[in-house]
Amino acid sequence: MKLYLDTSNTVTILKLDNKKYEQDFGYDTAEKILEFIHNKLQENDQDWHDISEIEFMSGPGSFTGLRIGAAIVNTLARDLNVPLFDHQGKQHKQIIPNYGKGANISSPRK
């Protein structure tokens, strides 16, 4: 089963083969996304080890969303020993998110 994950916007998009699921977690993405993926796998009579490849929307997009998504797909691909692709079809050993711009770091207060 191919897993596709897009966490670049406020609405998370998960595809399992040709079935698409969308969920807005608000500020709770990090806490709820793994349970969401697991529940959708179970709805399709699948489990983590049934994932045969992973594709990730690596950006540009939300800094926090991309960091959360990249951590998940990198960990799953490594632990399940499955190929990992970005949204352009390029295979990676590890996804590095493309935030679309440099970090917005403010000056120190003192």
N, C-alpha and C positions, 0 to 999 in steps of 0.2 A: 504494500500500500504506500502510495506517495503522499507525504505530508507537505503542505505548503503553509507558510505562516507569514503574515504581514502585521507587524506591530508599529508601523511607521506613523499611523494616525490614531485618533482617539478611539476609533472602532477597530478592534482586532478582527482580522480575517483569517479563518482557518479553512483549508481545503483538504479533504481526505479523498484521494482519487478525484472523482468528478463532483463530489458533494461539497457545497460551500456553506460555511457557517460564519455569522457575524455576531460580535458581542462588544458592547461598550462597557468596560470595567471601571470607567472613571479613573480615580486615583488608586484603584486596587488591582491593577493589572498584575503586578508582581506576585500578589497573594493568591490570585484566583485563576491565572492562566493555565497552570499545569492541571488543575482539577477540571477545567473546561475541556482541555485537549483529551484527558483521560475519559471523561464522560462521553465525548463524541466518538472516541474510539470504541467504547463499549456499546454505544447505540448502533454501531456498525458491526457488532460481533467481532471486534478486533482488540488487540492489546498492544502495548509498546513494542513488543518484539515482532509484530506484524508490519512495522514500518520498514520499507525497503529503500527509501531515499527521501531526502529532505530538500526543500527549496525555500529560500528565505528572501523576502523583499528587504534588501540591505540598505535602502535609502535612495534619496534623501528623505528626511522626515524628523519626527520627534526624537530628541536626544535620548530621553528616558525610555521611550517606547522601543527604540532601536537597540538600546543597551540590554533591556530585558529580553527582547526577542533573540538577539544574537547569543546571549548567555544560554538561553534554552536550546536553540538549535545546535550550537557548538557542543554542548554537553550531550544532547541526545545522539548526535551523529557519532561522537567519540564513543559513548557508552554502548550504543547499538551496533557500532562498526558498519555504518551505512554511508553512502556518498552524500555530500553536502554541496548544494548549488546555490548561487545567487539568482536573483530574478532575471538575469540576462543569460542564464544557462551555463555560466562558467563554474567549473567545479573548484572547490576550495577545501583545504584541510581544516581551516578555521575562517569564519566570516568576520571581517572587520567592517563595522557599519560605516556608511557614507552619510555624514550628517548634513551635507550640502553647503556648509559654511563653517568657518572657524568658531572656536568656543567664544562665548560672550562672557569674559571674565572682568569683573569690576575691579577698580583700584582698591588697595587696602585702605581702611578708614584711618589708620594711624601711620 
